[in-house]
Amino acid sequence: MSLRLTLPRFDRLSRFDRVGPLLRPAARAGLLALAVAVVLVPDWPSVAERTRAGVAGWIGAQAAEADPARVYVSGAARTDLDALAQAITALGPDATPQAVRDRVEAMAWVETAHVRRHALGPWHIRLEEREPFARWQSDGALWVVDRSGHKITAQRLHRFTDLPLLSGPGAPQAAPAMLALLDRAPDLADRVHALIRMGDRRWDVRFDSGITLALPEPDAAYGPAAAWDEFVSLARAHRLLDREILVVDMRLPERLTLQLTNRGKAMVHAEKRRS
């Protein structure tokens, strides 16, 4: 038998953008021995909310059929419902809620799955999906990750170009504090291309002009916050991001070191010859 994926029509439901994946024929997979109908529904935290959504009567009528092959799913914004149906089907008709929960929570986008089933009726699954936080260069691959650093997906990355680009060990976990620091100067934060975690101790900030700002490790007297504020003042006063500079090294207190581009070095030598 084949997998049957259906999406009911509701006159009063909000618009769904994921009709296409639901209607793909799953019979081509040739992997399933049990027919399962997955129905995408709004969240079902309360009877009142279901009533306001105009779906309570419909779900009640379907549940009355006690169809064990029907699965109601809510909260699925990015989760592949075809894969979810296959995961449940593979467990067989006697699967327990815990087994279903474990299988669903193993899916890439799912952080938590709330699973319930009354007697032998249909399954009800409410998903809490992982929030994409950043793109992380790790082990030679680029991943979309959440705030904990959990790798979600390395596919269709063009959809996530608005996320911060991170690199280095421990970068996702340390990034929230660093991003908050950068936001103190939105005009410069908008020009940040990537944040590079160095030895899980400090940050290099790569700008769209190619300049790298080397920030210090956290220190009681002089840390990344003080260095960033000083850099912001200098960058605004002297337009550092538009100059022939490769590296602005601020790792040491009261000492700023500039590494120039080859063109910048040539300009300095030319100026010295003229003087």
Residue pairs with C-beta under 8 A, 6 or more apart in sequence:
1 32
1 33
1 34
1 35
2 25
2 26
2 27
2 32
2 35
3 26
3 27
3 29
3 32
3 35
3 36
3 82
3 85
3 86
3 89
4 26
4 35
4 36
4 37
5 22
5 23
5 24
5 26
5 37
5 38
5 81
5 82
5 85
6 22
6 37
6 38
6 39
7 16
7 19
7 22
7 23
7 39
7 40
8 39
8 58
10 53
10 54
10 55
10 58
11 54
12 53
12 54
12 55
13 42
13 53
13 54
13 55
14 42
14 53
16 40
18 40
18 76
18 77
18 81
21 80
21 81
21 82
22 38
22 40
22 81
22 82
24 82
26 32
26 82
26 85
26 86
29 86
31 86
31 90
32 86
32 89
32 90
33 89
34 69
34 89
34 92
34 93
35 69
36 69
36 70
36 71
36 85
36 88
36 89
37 67
37 69
37 70
37 71
38 71
38 73
38 81
38 84
38 85
39 62
39 70
39 71
39 72
39 73
40 73
40 74
40 76
40 81
41 55
41 59
41 72
41 73
41 74
42 49
42 50
42 53
42 55
42 74
43 49
43 74
43 75
43 126
44 50
44 59
44 72
44 74
44 124
44 126
45 126
47 56
50 56
50 59
59 72
62 70
62 122
63 118
63 121
63 122
66 119
66 120
66 121
66 122
67 121
67 122
68 93
68 120
68 121
68 122
68 123
69 122
70 122
70 123
71 84
71 85
71 88
71 122
71 123
71 124
71 125
72 122
72 123
72 124
72 125
73 79
73 81
73 84
73 125
73 126
73 127
74 125
74 126
74 127
75 126
75 127
75 128
75 129
76 84
76 127
76 129
77 129
78 109
78 129
79 107
79 109
79 110
79 127
79 129
80 107
80 109
83 107
84 104
84 107
84 125
87 103
87 104
87 106
87 107
88 95
88 100
88 103
88 104
88 123
90 103
91 99
91 100
91 103
97 115
97 116
97 117
98 115
100 113
100 115
100 123
100 125
101 113
101 114
101 115
104 110
104 113
104 115
104 125
104 127
105 111
105 112
105 113
108 130
108 152
108 153
109 129
109 130
109 152
109 153
110 127
110 128
110 129
110 130
111 128
111 129
111 130
111 146
112 127
112 128
113 125
113 126
113 127
113 128
114 125
114 126
114 127
114 128
115 123
115 124
115 125
116 123
116 124
117 123
117 124
130 146
130 150
130 152
131 146
131 147
132 144
132 145
132 146
132 152
132 160
132 163
133 145
133 146
133 147
133 163
133 164
133 172
133 175
134 144
134 145
134 163
134 164
134 165
134 166
134 171
134 172
134 175
135 142
135 143
135 144
135 145
135 157
135 160
135 163
135 164
135 165
135 166
136 142
136 143
136 144
136 145
136 149
136 151
136 166
136 167
136 171
136 172
137 165
137 166
137 167
137 168
138 151
138 167
141 154
142 154
142 157
143 151
143 152
143 153
143 154
144 151
144 152
144 153
144 154
144 157
144 160
144 163
145 151
145 152
145 166
145 172
146 152
146 172
147 172
147 173
147 175
147 176
148 172
148 173
149 170
149 171
149 172
149 173
164 175
164 179
164 192
164 194
164 195
165 193
165 194
165 195
166 172
166 175
166 194
166 195
166 196
166 197
167 194
167 195
167 196
167 197
168 196
168 197
168 198
168 199
168 200
169 197
169 199
169 200
170 197
170 200
171 195
171 196
171 197
174 197
174 200
174 203
175 195
178 195
178 203
178 224
179 189
179 195
181 224
181 225
181 228
182 188
182 189
182 192
182 205
182 228
183 189
184 228
184 229
184 232
185 228
185 232
187 236
188 207
188 232
188 235
188 236
188 241
191 207
191 208
191 209
191 241
192 205
192 206
192 207
192 208
193 206
193 207
193 208
194 205
194 206
195 203
195 204
195 205
195 206
196 203
196 204
196 205
196 206
196 212
197 203
198 204
201 217
202 214
202 215
202 216
202 217
202 218
202 224
202 251
203 215
203 224
204 212
204 213
204 214
204 215
205 212
205 213
205 215
206 212
207 213
207 241
209 241
209 242
210 246
211 240
211 241
211 245
211 246
211 247
211 248
212 246
212 247
212 248
213 231
213 247
213 248
213 250
214 247
214 248
214 249
214 250
214 251
215 224
215 227
215 228
215 250
215 251
216 222
216 223
216 224
216 227
216 250
216 251
216 252
216 253
217 223
217 224
217 251
218 224
219 253
221 253
222 253
222 254
227 250
227 251
230 250
230 256
231 240
231 248
231 250
234 240
234 256
235 241
240 248
243 264
244 260
244 261
244 263
244 264
244 267
245 258
245 259
245 260
245 261
245 264
246 259
246 260
246 261
246 264
247 257
247 258
247 259
248 256
248 257
248 258
249 256
249 257
249 258
249 259
250 256
260 268
